Amino acid sequence: MHSENLPEAWLRGPVAGIPALLQPVAHALIQSREEIRNYTRDFPGNLLWDRPAGRASVAFHLQHICGVIDRMLTYAEGKSLTEEQFSYLKKEGVMQETISLDTLVENAENKIDEMLQILPEIPSESLTEFRGVGRKQLPSTVLGLLFHAAEHTQRHIGQMLVSISVVKEQA
């Protein structure tokens, strides 16, 4: 768990076992994992699906982080998305009254941990290999997909923080 006394993850030095070229990906994921827990601490579960100014809910951001990481890892492996992944994508942000904040946070943390466990297994020589994205097979690389998963996660952490701040203020 991140401590207020520690610098951000990228300033703590290399992450053991992670190839040098993937250190920024690992640092962004570690920072995201810490911020998810910190930002949602004391967040009222009844505000989970509130959409400030019509924007995304806190629940959406947590669901979307899981989905993006999962999809980017699939593309990085050179695979196409499954029907299950398409189904998950369609449900991101759709209210599910039976799911709790704790479950969403745990799911996001677990998905980040899964990616962190995969990073050491990725051969450095594969990082520049072409990977097609989506049905149109838009051009990317293994590294591009891994980086996108990390930076997109960071983007949604920031958006989630704003959503949390606004809905708590409005409550």
Summary of the structure (lengths in Angstrom):
residues: 171
radius of gyration: 16.5
end to end distance: 28.3
largest distance: 51.1
contacts: 491
relative contact order: 0.20
helix: 65%
strand: 5%
